[in-house]
């Protein structure tokens, strides 16, 4: 724990300039450019300010400013989405975190789901008490996102249709099958619903399993969406998939080439 220490006039002026020139996080490269220092000297300056409690180290070479109200430099992340953007770009905030962003779920998740083209060694990264859950995707899968502004920082989040598609492609991204179905139903009942866009996204992603799950669930929970159900029917791929790969499934719905749990095979919209 680093107690906040006083800074001299020159040091305060340099830190103030650096904070004006950066957005949410501070890298060695940004500090070198802002303060006109060689990278080695910039790194030492940032480390010293962190020791004094005016910055907090997120990881090697990356820092966040400490609020003046804080008593120490040992602080939690004020904006996890900014840190995710800085650490894991090219990426977008997706799954349950995007569903929270668009108000498609009432569940509260304690981790941030990041879809990234990077291949991290650890799929769960805990930084300043925040857990980032990382999923690797192909660069061509970086579509269907919408930028949101966090102060002066732009963060990419999957738009509502892409969020639903990702959950249909892999329900674990929504926290499991039931939460993912809840998100789908919220989407269907909202002004954000755009089923033509959803189908076009699914075609672009090239996920036959997503079409199987979406068609099956639409028949069950939105049977009036005949056009979209038929669009899913004509796009399903050969072979059988599971409604949720994390759950046991002992019933095959041949119409959708989908293995489903016993309860889901019997369930109806108004059950």
C-alpha positions as CSV (number, residue, x, y, z in Angstrom):
1,X,0.0,0.0,0.0
2,X,1.5,3.3,-1.1
3,X,0.4,6.3,0.9
4,X,0.0,9.5,-1.1
5,X,3.1,11.6,-0.8
6,X,3.6,15.2,-1.7
7,X,5.1,16.3,-5.0
8,X,7.3,19.2,-5.8
9,X,6.1,22.0,-8.1
10,X,7.9,20.7,-11.2
11,X,6.7,17.2,-10.6
12,X,3.1,18.3,-10.1
13,X,3.2,20.2,-13.4
14,X,4.6,17.2,-15.3
15,X,2.0,14.9,-13.8
16,X,-0.8,17.4,-14.6
17,X,0.3,17.6,-18.2
18,X,0.5,13.9,-18.5
19,X,-3.0,13.5,-17.2
20,X,-4.3,16.1,-19.6
21,X,-2.6,14.3,-22.5
22,X,-3.9,10.8,-21.7
23,X,-7.3,9.2,-21.5
24,X,-8.0,6.9,-18.5
25,X,-4.8,4.8,-18.7
26,X,-1.1,5.8,-19.1
27,X,1.5,3.8,-20.9
28,X,5.2,4.3,-21.0
29,X,5.0,5.3,-24.7
30,X,2.3,7.9,-23.9
31,X,4.4,9.3,-21.0
32,X,7.5,9.5,-23.2
33,X,5.7,11.5,-25.8
34,X,3.8,13.8,-23.4
35,X,6.9,14.6,-21.3
36,X,9.5,14.5,-24.1
37,X,11.5,11.8,-22.3
38,X,13.3,8.7,-23.5
39,X,11.1,5.6,-22.9
40,X,13.5,4.3,-20.2
41,X,13.3,7.6,-18.2
42,X,9.5,7.8,-18.8
43,X,9.2,4.3,-17.3
44,X,11.2,5.3,-14.2
45,X,9.1,8.4,-13.8
46,X,5.9,6.5,-13.9
47,X,7.2,3.9,-11.4
48,X,8.3,6.7,-9.1
49,X,4.9,8.4,-9.2
50,X,3.3,5.0,-8.5
51,X,5.6,4.5,-5.5
52,X,4.4,8.0,-4.3
53,X,0.8,6.9,-4.7
54,X,-0.2,9.2,-7.5
55,X,-0.5,6.5,-10.1
56,X,-1.6,2.8,-9.7
57,X,0.1,0.1,-11.7
58,X,-2.3,-2.1,-13.7
59,X,0.4,-4.2,-15.3
60,X,4.0,-3.7,-16.5
61,X,4.1,-0.4,-18.4
62,X,0.5,0.6,-17.8
63,X,-0.9,2.8,-15.1
64,X,-4.1,4.5,-14.0
65,X,-4.3,7.8,-12.2
66,X,-5.3,7.9,-8.5
67,X,-8.2,10.1,-7.5
68,X,-7.4,13.0,-5.2
69,X,-10.0,11.6,-2.8
70,X,-8.0,8.4,-2.5
71,X,-5.9,7.9,0.6
72,X,-3.5,5.5,-1.1
73,X,-2.5,4.4,-4.5
74,X,-3.9,0.9,-3.9
75,X,-7.2,1.6,-5.7
76,X,-9.8,-0.4,-7.6
77,X,-10.4,0.2,-11.3
78,X,-12.8,3.0,-11.8
79,X,-13.7,2.0,-15.4
80,X,-13.0,-1.6,-16.2
81,X,-14.0,-1.1,-19.8
82,X,-11.3,1.4,-20.5
83,X,-8.7,-0.9,-19.1
84,X,-10.1,-3.8,-21.1
85,X,-9.8,-1.7,-24.3
86,X,-6.2,-0.8,-23.5
87,X,-5.0,-4.3,-22.5
88,X,-6.8,-6.5,-25.0
89,X,-7.4,-4.5,-28.2
90,X,-8.2,-5.4,-30.9
91,X,-11.3,-6.5,-29.0
92,X,-14.8,-5.7,-28.0
93,X,-16.9,-6.1,-24.8
94,X,-19.3,-8.9,-25.5
95,X,-21.6,-11.6,-24.0
96,X,-23.0,-10.9,-20.6
97,X,-21.1,-7.6,-20.3
98,X,-22.6,-6.3,-23.5
99,X,-26.1,-7.6,-22.4
100,X,-25.7,-5.5,-19.2
101,X,-24.6,-2.5,-21.3
102,X,-27.8,-2.6,-23.4
103,X,-30.1,-3.5,-20.5
104,X,-30.9,-6.9,-21.9
105,X,-30.3,-8.7,-18.6
106,X,-31.2,-8.0,-15.0
107,X,-28.4,-10.3,-13.8
108,X,-25.4,-8.8,-12.2
109,X,-22.1,-10.3,-13.3
110,X,-18.9,-9.7,-11.4
111,X,-16.6,-10.2,-14.4
112,X,-16.0,-8.4,-17.7
113,X,-16.2,-10.6,-20.9
114,X,-13.8,-9.5,-23.6
115,X,-13.7,-10.9,-27.1
116,X,-10.2,-10.4,-28.3
117,X,-8.0,-11.4,-31.3
118,X,-5.1,-11.9,-28.8
119,X,-4.2,-15.3,-27.5
120,X,-3.6,-14.8,-23.8
121,X,-2.0,-17.5,-21.7
122,X,-4.6,-17.0,-19.0
123,X,-8.2,-16.9,-20.0
124,X,-9.1,-15.2,-16.7
125,X,-7.1,-12.1,-15.8
126,X,-7.6,-10.5,-12.4
127,X,-6.5,-6.8,-12.3
128,X,-7.1,-4.6,-9.3
129,X,-9.9,-6.9,-8.1
130,X,-11.6,-7.0,-11.5
131,X,-11.8,-10.3,-13.3
132,X,-11.6,-10.1,-17.1
133,X,-12.8,-13.3,-18.9
134,X,-11.1,-13.5,-22.3
135,X,-12.3,-15.3,-25.4
136,X,-10.2,-15.4,-28.6
137,X,-11.8,-14.7,-31.9
138,X,-10.6,-14.3,-35.5
139,X,-9.9,-10.8,-36.7
140,X,-12.6,-11.2,-39.3
141,X,-15.1,-11.7,-36.5
142,X,-14.6,-8.1,-35.3
143,X,-17.9,-6.8,-36.7
144,X,-21.3,-5.8,-35.3
145,X,-19.9,-3.5,-32.7
146,X,-20.9,-0.1,-31.5
147,X,-18.5,2.4,-29.9
148,X,-19.5,3.9,-26.6
149,X,-17.7,6.7,-24.9
150,X,-16.3,6.5,-21.4
151,X,-15.2,10.0,-20.8
152,X,-12.7,10.7,-23.6
153,X,-12.1,7.0,-24.4
154,X,-14.0,5.1,-27.1
155,X,-14.7,1.4,-26.2
156,X,-16.2,-1.1,-28.6
157,X,-19.2,-3.1,-27.4
158,X,-21.1,-5.7,-29.4
159,X,-24.3,-4.1,-30.5
160,X,-27.6,-5.8,-29.4
161,X,-27.9,-8.0,-32.4
162,X,-24.3,-9.2,-32.3
163,X,-24.6,-9.8,-28.6
164,X,-27.6,-12.1,-29.2
165,X,-25.7,-13.8,-32.0
166,X,-22.7,-14.5,-29.8
167,X,-25.0,-16.1,-27.2
168,X,-26.6,-18.2,-29.8
169,X,-23.2,-19.3,-31.0
170,X,-22.1,-20.1,-27.5
171,X,-24.6,-19.8,-24.6
172,X,-21.8,-19.9,-22.0
173,X,-21.0,-16.3,-23.2
174,X,-24.3,-15.3,-21.6
175,X,-23.7,-17.2,-18.4
176,X,-25.4,-20.3,-19.5
177,X,-28.5,-21.4,-21.5
178,X,-31.2,-19.9,-19.2
179,X,-29.6,-16.4,-19.0
180,X,-28.9,-16.5,-22.7
181,X,-32.6,-17.3,-23.4
182,X,-33.6,-14.4,-21.1
183,X,-31.4,-12.1,-23.1
184,X,-33.0,-13.3,-26.4
185,X,-36.5,-12.7,-25.0
186,X,-35.6,-9.3,-23.8
187,X,-34.2,-8.5,-27.2
188,X,-37.3,-9.8,-29.0
189,X,-39.5,-7.5,-26.8
190,X,-37.4,-4.4,-27.2
191,X,-36.9,-1.6,-29.8
192,X,-33.5,-3.0,-30.4
193,X,-34.9,-6.1,-32.2
194,X,-33.6,-6.4,-35.8
195,X,-33.9,-10.0,-36.9
196,X,-32.8,-9.3,-40.5
197,X,-29.6,-7.8,-39.1
198,X,-29.2,-10.8,-36.7
199,X,-29.5,-13.2,-39.6
200,X,-27.0,-11.3,-41.7
201,X,-24.6,-11.3,-38.8
202,X,-25.0,-15.1,-38.4
203,X,-24.4,-15.6,-42.1
204,X,-21.2,-13.5,-41.8
205,X,-20.0,-15.4,-38.8
206,X,-20.7,-18.7,-40.5
207,X,-22.1,-20.5,-37.5
208,X,-24.5,-23.3,-38.4
209,X,-25.0,-24.0,-34.7
210,X,-26.1,-20.5,-34.0
211,X,-28.9,-20.9,-36.7
212,X,-30.0,-24.2,-35.1
213,X,-30.2,-22.7,-31.6
214,X,-31.8,-19.5,-32.8
215,X,-34.4,-21.2,-34.9
216,X,-35.3,-23.7,-32.2
217,X,-35.7,-21.0,-29.6
218,X,-37.7,-18.8,-31.8
219,X,-40.1,-21.6,-32.5
220,X,-40.4,-22.1,-28.8
221,X,-40.6,-18.5,-27.6
222,X,-41.6,-16.4,-30.6
223,X,-43.4,-18.7,-33.0
224,X,-44.9,-15.8,-34.9
225,X,-41.4,-14.9,-36.3
226,X,-42.0,-17.3,-39.2
227,X,-39.7,-15.5,-41.7
228,X,-36.7,-15.6,-39.4
229,X,-37.5,-19.2,-38.3
230,X,-37.5,-20.3,-42.0
231,X,-34.3,-18.3,-42.6
232,X,-32.7,-20.3,-39.9
233,X,-34.1,-23.6,-41.2
234,X,-32.6,-23.0,-44.6
235,X,-29.2,-22.2,-43.2
236,X,-28.6,-25.0,-40.7
237,X,-25.5,-27.2,-41.4
238,X,-25.1,-30.9,-41.5
239,X,-24.4,-32.8,-38.3
240,X,-25.9,-32.5,-34.9
241,X,-25.2,-29.8,-32.3
242,X,-26.1,-29.3,-28.7
243,X,-28.4,-26.6,-27.4
244,X,-25.8,-26.0,-24.7
245,X,-22.5,-27.8,-24.9
246,X,-22.1,-27.5,-21.1
247,X,-25.3,-29.4,-20.3
248,X,-26.2,-33.1,-20.8
249,X,-28.5,-33.6,-23.7
250,X,-30.4,-36.8,-24.4
251,X,-33.1,-35.8,-26.8
252,X,-32.5,-35.1,-30.5
253,X,-34.8,-32.6,-32.2
254,X,-34.3,-33.8,-35.7
255,X,-36.0,-30.7,-37.3
256,X,-33.1,-28.6,-36.0
257,X,-30.4,-31.3,-35.7
258,X,-30.1,-30.2,-32.1
259,X,-29.5,-32.3,-29.0
260,X,-31.4,-30.8,-26.1
261,X,-31.9,-31.7,-22.4
262,X,-35.1,-33.6,-21.6
263,X,-36.9,-30.7,-20.1
264,X,-36.2,-28.5,-23.1
265,X,-37.6,-31.1,-25.5
266,X,-41.0,-30.9,-23.7
267,X,-41.0,-27.2,-22.8
268,X,-43.4,-24.8,-24.5
269,X,-43.7,-21.0,-24.7
270,X,-46.1,-20.6,-21.8
271,X,-44.7,-23.3,-19.5
